[in-house]
Amino acid sequence: MISSDGIRGYNDTIILCLLLDMPSYGYEISRKIRELSSGKYTIKETTLYSAFNRLEKNGYVESFYGEETNGKRRTYYRITPKGRRYYREKCEEWELTKSVVDRFIAP
């Protein structure tokens, strides 16, 4: 299991990545993170919705209501053009960060 401290700075990047191809909603994003990490990382609901709020406030995603299911409307999120640019910047930052940290990790 990956420590949430070790990955905290990249939650936004992970979420944006999952929104690149199509809009999605919280539970689905959480499930995809768990699935794609082979269960090694599970994002907490409070962390996920804090990230959605931050991403929306910064203009990286926008929210909208989807169809009603079981009497409740789901809030969906879609990445914006500004969010796509931010995602690319964070990917470049990750490559730089990884190259530096790799110098201190013994094989």
SEGU-562055 format. One record per residue: z negated, x, y negated of N, C-alpha, C in turn; residue in three letters. Coordinates in pm, 1 decimal, padded with zeros to 6 digits. Example, Ala and Ser with C-alpha at 12.3 -4.5 7.8 and 13.67 -1.06 7.14 Angstrom:
! SEGU-562055
+----------+----------+----------+----------+----------+----------+----------+----------+----------+--------+
!     n_c3 !     n_c1 !     n_c2 !    ca_c3 !    ca_c1 !    ca_c2 !     c_c3 !     c_c1 !     c_c2 ! residu !
+----------+----------+----------+----------+----------+----------+----------+----------+----------+--------+
! -00780.0 !  01319.0 !  00569.0 ! -00780.0 !  01230.0 !  00450.0 ! -00780.0 !  01320.0 !  00330.0 !    ALA !
! -00708.0 !  01285.0 !  00225.0 ! -00714.0 !  01367.0 !  00106.0 ! -00787.0 !  01290.0 ! -00003.0 !    SER !
+----------+----------+----------+----------+----------+----------+----------+----------+----------+--------+
//
This chain:
! SEGU-562055
+----------+----------+----------+----------+----------+----------+----------+----------+----------+--------+
!     n_c3 !     n_c1 !     n_c2 !    ca_c3 !    ca_c1 !    ca_c2 !     c_c3 !     c_c1 !     c_c2 ! residu !
+----------+----------+----------+----------+----------+----------+----------+----------+----------+--------+
!  00000.0 !  00085.1 !  00118.1 !  00000.0 !  00000.0 !  00000.0 !  00000.0 !  00089.6 ! -00124.4 !    MET !
!  00082.8 !  00056.8 ! -00220.2 !  00092.0 !  00132.5 ! -00345.6 ! -00013.0 !  00081.9 ! -00443.1 !    ILE !
! -00081.1 !  00174.4 ! -00506.0 ! -00181.6 !  00140.1 ! -00606.7 ! -00113.8 !  00078.1 ! -00728.0 !    SER !
! -00173.1 ! -00029.6 ! -00780.0 ! -00115.3 ! -00093.8 ! -00898.6 ! -00120.0 !  00001.0 ! -01018.4 !    SER !
! -00215.6 !  00093.1 ! -01020.6 ! -00223.0 !  00190.8 ! -01130.1 ! -00101.4 !  00283.2 ! -01129.5 !    ASP !
! -00056.4 !  00319.0 ! -01010.8 !  00055.2 !  00412.1 ! -01000.1 !  00189.2 !  00352.5 ! -01040.1 !    GLY !
!  00198.9 !  00222.1 ! -01040.3 !  00328.1 !  00158.2 ! -01065.7 !  00326.0 !  00071.7 ! -01192.8 !    ILE !
!  00210.8 !  00057.5 ! -01253.3 !  00191.6 ! -00033.4 ! -01366.8 !  00298.4 ! -00020.0 ! -01475.3 !    ARG !
!  00333.9 !  00099.4 ! -01511.9 !  00430.2 !  00120.6 ! -01619.3 !  00571.8 !  00078.8 ! -01584.2 !    GLY !
!  00595.0 !  00042.9 ! -01459.3 !  00729.9 !  00006.5 ! -01417.0 !  00742.3 ! -00137.6 ! -01369.3 !    TYR !
!  00637.4 ! -00217.2 ! -01385.6 !  00647.0 ! -00358.8 ! -01349.5 !  00759.3 ! -00428.2 ! -01426.1 !    ASN !
!  00769.5 ! -00401.2 ! -01555.8 !  00875.0 ! -00464.2 ! -01635.8 !  01012.9 ! -00426.0 ! -01581.7 !    ASP !
!  01030.7 ! -00300.2 ! -01547.3 !  01158.4 ! -00252.0 ! -01495.0 !  01191.3 ! -00321.5 ! -01363.1 !    THR !
!  01093.3 ! -00334.2 ! -01276.9 !  01112.3 ! -00400.0 ! -01147.5 !  01154.2 ! -00545.8 ! -01167.6 !    ILE !
!  01084.8 ! -00614.1 ! -01257.0 !  01116.5 ! -00755.2 ! -01283.8 !  01257.2 ! -00767.9 ! -01341.6 !    ILE !
!  01289.4 ! -00683.8 ! -01439.0 !  01422.9 ! -00690.0 ! -01500.1 !  01531.6 ! -00663.0 ! -01395.4 !    LEU !
!  01506.9 ! -00569.6 ! -01307.0 !  01602.7 ! -00539.2 ! -01200.6 !  01632.8 ! -00664.4 ! -01118.0 !    CYS !
!  01528.7 ! -00738.3 ! -01085.4 !  01545.7 ! -00857.0 ! -01002.3 !  01612.9 ! -00971.4 ! -01076.9 !    LEU !
!  01620.4 ! -00961.4 ! -01208.6 !  01686.5 ! -01064.7 ! -01288.7 !  01829.6 ! -01026.5 ! -01327.0 !    LEU !
!  01874.3 ! -00906.8 ! -01289.8 !  02007.3 ! -00860.3 ! -01329.5 !  02118.9 ! -00952.7 ! -01281.2 !    LEU !
!  02108.4 ! -01000.6 ! -01159.2 !  02216.7 ! -01079.6 ! -01100.7 !  02206.0 ! -01229.8 ! -01125.8 !    ASP !
!  02082.7 ! -01279.7 ! -01135.4 !  02065.3 ! -01423.7 ! -01156.3 !  01924.1 ! -01454.2 ! -01204.1 !    MET !
!  01907.9 ! -01564.2 ! -01276.0 !  01773.7 ! -01605.1 ! -01318.8 !  01685.7 ! -01634.7 ! -01197.4 !    PRO !
!  01556.1 ! -01625.7 ! -01218.3 !  01462.4 ! -01655.4 ! -01110.8 !  01330.2 ! -01700.6 ! -01171.2 !    SER !
!  01236.0 ! -01734.9 ! -01085.0 !  01105.1 ! -01784.0 ! -01127.6 !  00995.9 ! -01698.5 ! -01063.9 !    TYR !
!  00874.8 ! -01714.7 ! -01112.2 !  00764.3 ! -01627.5 ! -01075.6 !  00741.7 ! -01606.7 ! -00927.6 !    GLY !
!  00726.3 ! -01714.6 ! -00852.0 !  00696.8 ! -01699.9 ! -00710.1 !  00809.0 ! -01624.3 ! -00638.4 !    TYR !
!  00932.4 ! -01655.0 ! -00672.9 !  01046.9 ! -01589.7 ! -00608.8 !  01049.9 ! -01439.9 ! -00641.5 !    GLU !
!  01021.1 ! -01405.6 ! -00766.3 !  01015.3 ! -01264.1 ! -00807.1 !  00906.5 ! -01192.6 ! -00726.9 !    ILE !
!  00789.4 ! -01253.9 ! -00720.0 !  00677.0 ! -01196.0 ! -00645.9 !  00714.4 ! -01174.1 ! -00499.0 !    SER !
!  00779.1 ! -01273.0 ! -00439.1 !  00820.0 ! -01263.5 ! -00298.9 !  00921.5 ! -01151.7 ! -00278.6 !    ARG !
!  01017.9 ! -01140.0 ! -00371.1 !  01119.1 ! -01035.6 ! -00359.7 !  01057.7 ! -00896.4 ! -00373.7 !    LYS !
!  00961.0 ! -00880.8 ! -00462.8 !  00894.0 ! -00751.2 ! -00479.3 !  00824.7 ! -00712.0 ! -00349.2 !    ILE !
!  00752.0 ! -00805.9 ! -00293.2 !  00682.0 ! -00779.4 ! -00166.3 !  00782.8 ! -00747.2 ! -00055.9 !    ARG !
!  00890.4 ! -00824.0 ! -00049.3 !  00991.4 ! -00805.6 !  00055.1 !  01066.3 ! -00673.1 !  00039.1 !    GLU !
!  01114.8 ! -00644.7 ! -00081.0 !  01193.3 ! -00522.7 ! -00102.6 !  01109.5 ! -00395.2 ! -00092.2 !    LEU !
!  00978.1 ! -00407.7 ! -00112.7 !  00890.7 ! -00291.1 ! -00097.4 !  00834.7 ! -00283.0 !  00044.4 !    SER !
!  00886.2 ! -00366.5 !  00132.8 !  00837.3 ! -00373.0 !  00272.0 !  00687.1 ! -00395.6 !  00277.7 !    SER !
!  00637.0 ! -00475.3 !  00183.7 !  00494.8 ! -00508.0 !  00181.0 !  00405.8 ! -00399.4 !  00122.5 !    GLY !
!  00465.4 ! -00291.0 !  00072.7 !  00385.8 ! -00179.8 !  00018.6 !  00338.3 ! -00205.9 ! -00123.4 !    LYS !
!  00398.4 ! -00303.8 ! -00191.5 !  00355.0 ! -00338.8 ! -00326.5 !  00358.4 ! -00490.0 ! -00341.6 !    TYR !
!  00246.0 ! -00543.3 ! -00383.2 !  00233.2 ! -00685.5 ! -00411.6 !  00186.3 ! -00698.4 ! -00554.9 !    THR !
!  00261.7 ! -00768.5 ! -00636.7 !  00224.9 ! -00785.2 ! -00776.7 !  00131.5 ! -00905.8 ! -00789.1 !    ILE !
!  00024.0 ! -00888.6 ! -00862.3 ! -00070.1 ! -00998.3 ! -00882.7 ! -00007.8 ! -01101.0 ! -00976.1 !    LYS !
! -00044.3 ! -01227.1 ! -00956.5 !  00011.4 ! -01335.6 ! -01037.7 ! -00018.1 ! -01313.7 ! -01186.4 !    GLU !
! -00139.7 ! -01271.4 ! -01219.2 ! -00173.5 ! -01249.3 ! -01360.5 ! -00090.1 ! -01136.1 ! -01419.7 !    THR !
! -00066.0 ! -01032.2 ! -01341.7 !  00016.9 ! -00920.4 ! -01386.8 !  00160.3 ! -00966.8 ! -01409.7 !    THR !
!  00210.9 ! -01046.7 ! -01318.5 !  00347.6 ! -01096.4 ! -01327.1 !  00366.6 ! -01182.2 ! -01452.3 !    LEU !
!  00277.0 ! -01277.6 ! -01475.7 !  00294.7 ! -01367.0 ! -01590.3 !  00264.9 ! -01297.4 ! -01722.6 !    TYR !
!  00178.5 ! -01197.1 ! -01721.4 !  00159.2 ! -01115.3 ! -01841.9 !  00288.0 ! -01040.4 ! -01874.6 !    SER !
!  00353.6 ! -00989.8 ! -01770.0 !  00480.3 ! -00918.9 ! -01788.9 !  00587.4 ! -01013.9 ! -01841.8 !    ALA !
!  00596.7 ! -01134.5 ! -01784.5 !  00694.1 ! -01232.1 ! -01834.4 !  00671.1 ! -01260.0 ! -01983.0 !    PHE !
!  00545.3 ! -01280.1 ! -02021.0 !  00513.4 ! -01307.4 ! -02162.0 !  00553.6 ! -01191.2 ! -02251.5 !    ASN !
!  00523.2 ! -01069.7 ! -02209.2 !  00557.2 ! -00949.8 ! -02286.3 !  00709.7 ! -00933.6 ! -02296.6 !    ARG !
!  00778.1 ! -00950.7 ! -02184.2 !  00923.9 ! -00937.5 ! -02182.7 !  00990.6 ! -01041.8 ! -02272.1 !    LEU !
!  00937.1 ! -01162.3 ! -02269.8 !  00994.9 ! -01268.0 ! -02353.2 !  00966.5 ! -01242.0 ! -02501.2 !    GLU !
!  00845.4 ! -01200.9 ! -02531.0 !  00807.1 ! -01170.1 ! -02670.3 !  00895.9 ! -01060.3 ! -02728.4 !    LYS !
!  00932.9 ! -00963.1 ! -02645.0 !  01016.6 ! -00851.6 ! -02689.8 !  01166.5 ! -00882.5 ! -02686.3 !    ASN !
!  01201.4 ! -01001.8 ! -02640.8 !  01341.7 ! -01041.5 ! -02638.2 !  01420.0 ! -00989.1 ! -02518.4 !    GLY !
!  01351.1 ! -00944.0 ! -02413.9 !  01417.6 ! -00888.7 ! -02296.1 !  01453.4 ! -00996.0 ! -02193.3 !    TYR !
!  01379.5 ! -01105.8 ! -02195.6 !  01410.1 ! -01220.5 ! -02110.4 !  01394.4 ! -01347.2 ! -02193.8 !    VAL !
!  01453.9 ! -01454.1 ! -02143.5 !  01430.9 ! -01585.0 ! -02203.2 !  01396.5 ! -01680.7 ! -02090.3 !    GLU !
!  01311.5 ! -01776.6 ! -02121.8 !  01268.8 ! -01871.8 ! -02019.8 !  01336.6 ! -02006.2 ! -02042.3 !    SER !
!  01347.6 ! -02080.7 ! -01933.7 !  01401.2 ! -02216.4 ! -01940.9 !  01348.9 ! -02293.3 ! -01820.6 !    PHE !
!  01349.3 ! -02424.5 ! -01831.9 !  01302.2 ! -02507.9 ! -01721.4 !  01415.5 ! -02537.2 ! -01625.5 !    TYR !
!  01383.0 ! -02529.0 ! -01497.7 !  01478.5 ! -02563.0 ! -01393.1 !  01456.6 ! -02705.8 ! -01347.8 !    GLY !
!  01514.9 ! -02737.8 ! -01236.1 !  01499.7 ! -02871.6 ! -01178.7 !  01355.0 ! -02895.9 ! -01139.3 !    GLU !
!  01318.1 ! -03021.1 ! -01140.1 !  01184.0 ! -03059.8 ! -01099.7 !  01172.8 ! -03052.4 ! -00947.5 !    GLU !
!  01065.8 ! -02989.1 ! -00898.8 !  01040.6 ! -02984.6 ! -00755.1 !  00898.3 ! -03030.0 ! -00730.8 !    THR !
!  00881.3 ! -03124.1 ! -00641.4 !  00749.6 ! -03179.8 ! -00609.9 !  00676.6 ! -03226.3 ! -00735.8 !    ASN !
!  00750.7 ! -03285.5 ! -00828.1 !  00690.2 ! -03339.9 ! -00949.2 !  00657.4 ! -03238.0 ! -01056.1 !    GLY !
!  00697.4 ! -03112.7 ! -01037.5 !  00665.2 ! -03007.2 ! -01133.4 !  00791.8 ! -02930.2 ! -01168.8 !    LYS !
!  00806.8 ! -02900.3 ! -01298.3 !  00922.4 ! -02821.4 ! -01340.9 !  00890.4 ! -02673.2 ! -01329.9 !    ARG !
!  00983.6 ! -02598.2 ! -01272.7 !  00968.5 ! -02453.2 ! -01263.0 !  01019.1 ! -02388.7 ! -01390.2 !    ARG !
!  00949.9 ! -02282.8 ! -01432.1 !  00998.1 ! -02201.8 ! -01543.4 !  01078.2 ! -02086.4 ! -01485.3 !    THR !
!  01202.6 ! -02077.6 ! -01525.3 !  01291.7 ! -01970.3 ! -01483.0 !  01303.7 ! -01868.1 ! -01596.0 !    TYR !
!  01341.0 ! -01747.2 ! -01558.3 !  01360.7 ! -01639.1 ! -01655.1 !  01497.4 ! -01578.1 ! -01632.8 !    TYR !
!  01564.3 ! -01545.6 ! -01743.0 !  01693.6 ! -01474.9 ! -01733.9 !  01686.8 ! -01354.5 ! -01826.8 !    ARG !
!  01751.4 ! -01248.5 ! -01785.5 !  01755.0 ! -01126.2 ! -01865.0 !  01853.9 ! -01145.0 ! -01980.6 !    ILE !
!  01822.4 ! -01087.7 ! -02094.7 !  01908.7 ! -01093.9 ! -02212.9 !  01987.7 ! -00962.8 ! -02223.3 !    THR !
!  02089.2 ! -00957.7 ! -02309.9 !  02159.3 ! -00830.3 ! -02331.1 !  02062.9 ! -00719.3 ! -02376.3 !    PRO !
!  01967.9 ! -00754.1 ! -02461.9 !  01866.9 ! -00656.4 ! -02505.3 !  01784.6 ! -00609.7 ! -02385.3 !    LYS !
!  01754.2 ! -00700.4 ! -02293.7 !  01680.0 ! -00667.1 ! -02172.0 !  01758.5 ! -00574.2 ! -02080.8 !    GLY !
!  01890.1 ! -00593.1 ! -02074.5 !  01974.9 ! -00505.1 ! -01993.6 !  01974.5 ! -00362.9 ! -02049.8 !    ARG !
!  01979.8 ! -00352.1 ! -02182.0 !  01974.1 ! -00219.0 ! -02245.2 !  01839.2 ! -00153.3 ! -02217.6 !    ARG !
!  01732.9 ! -00230.7 ! -02233.3 !  01598.2 ! -00179.5 ! -02208.0 !  01584.7 ! -00134.8 ! -02062.4 !    TYR !
!  01639.4 ! -00212.7 ! -01969.6 !  01635.0 ! -00177.5 ! -01827.8 !  01702.9 ! -00042.5 ! -01804.0 !    TYR !
!  01820.7 ! -00021.7 ! -01862.6 !  01891.7 !  00106.2 ! -01845.6 !  01809.0 !  00222.0 ! -01902.7 !    ARG !
!  01745.8 !  00200.0 ! -02018.7 !  01659.8 !  00304.0 ! -02078.7 !  01544.5 !  00338.6 ! -01985.9 !    GLU !
!  01481.1 !  00235.5 ! -01927.4 !  01368.0 !  00259.3 ! -01837.7 !  01412.0 !  00331.1 ! -01709.8 !    LYS !
!  01533.3 !  00303.3 ! -01663.0 !  01585.2 !  00374.3 ! -01544.8 !  01604.9 !  00522.3 ! -01576.5 !    CYS !
!  01658.7 !  00551.4 ! -01694.4 !  01675.4 !  00691.2 ! -01736.1 !  01539.6 !  00759.0 ! -01751.5 !    GLU !
!  01444.5 !  00686.6 ! -01810.1 !  01308.6 !  00740.8 ! -01825.3 !  01248.2 !  00772.1 ! -01688.7 !    GLU !
!  01268.9 !  00683.2 ! -01590.0 !  01217.0 !  00704.9 ! -01455.4 !  01273.8 !  00832.4 ! -01394.5 !    TRP !
!  01403.2 !  00854.6 ! -01409.6 !  01465.5 !  00974.5 ! -01354.0 !  01403.2 !  01100.7 ! -01414.5 !    GLU !
!  01379.3 !  01098.8 ! -01543.9 !  01315.9 !  01212.4 ! -01610.6 !  01171.6 !  01229.5 ! -01561.4 !    LEU !
!  01097.3 !  01119.5 ! -01557.3 !  00957.9 !  01123.0 ! -01511.0 !  00950.9 !  01176.6 ! -01368.7 !    THR !
!  01036.6 !  01125.4 ! -01283.8 !  01038.2 !  01167.3 ! -01143.8 !  01070.4 !  01316.8 ! -01131.7 !    LYS !
!  01164.9 !  01365.8 ! -01211.8 !  01201.6 !  01507.4 ! -01203.5 !  01084.9 !  01597.6 ! -01244.3 !    SER !
!  01005.5 !  01551.8 ! -01340.2 !  00889.0 !  01631.2 ! -01382.2 !  00779.2 !  01624.5 ! -01276.0 !    VAL !
!  00745.3 !  01506.0 ! -01230.5 !  00637.3 !  01490.4 ! -01132.1 !  00672.9 !  01560.9 ! -01001.7 !    VAL !
!  00800.9 !  01555.9 ! -00961.8 !  00842.7 !  01622.8 ! -00838.2 !  00813.0 !  01772.5 ! -00840.8 !    ASP !
!  00807.9 !  01832.5 ! -00957.5 !  00776.9 !  01975.9 ! -00968.0 !  00633.6 !  02008.4 ! -00928.7 !    ARG !
!  00548.9 !  01903.9 ! -00927.7 !  00407.9 !  01924.3 ! -00898.0 !  00365.9 !  01865.6 ! -00763.7 !    PHE !
!  00460.8 !  01813.4 ! -00689.3 !  00431.5 !  01756.7 ! -00559.3 !  00477.6 !  01856.4 ! -00453.1 !    ILE !
!  00380.7 !  01902.5 ! -00376.4 !  00412.8 !  01999.0 ! -00271.0 !  00486.9 !  01930.4 ! -00157.9 !    ALA !
!  00588.7 !  01999.4 ! -00102.5 !  00665.5 !  01939.1 !  00008.4 !  00581.4 !  01926.3 !  00135.2 !    PRO !
+----------+----------+----------+----------+----------+----------+----------+----------+----------+--------+
//
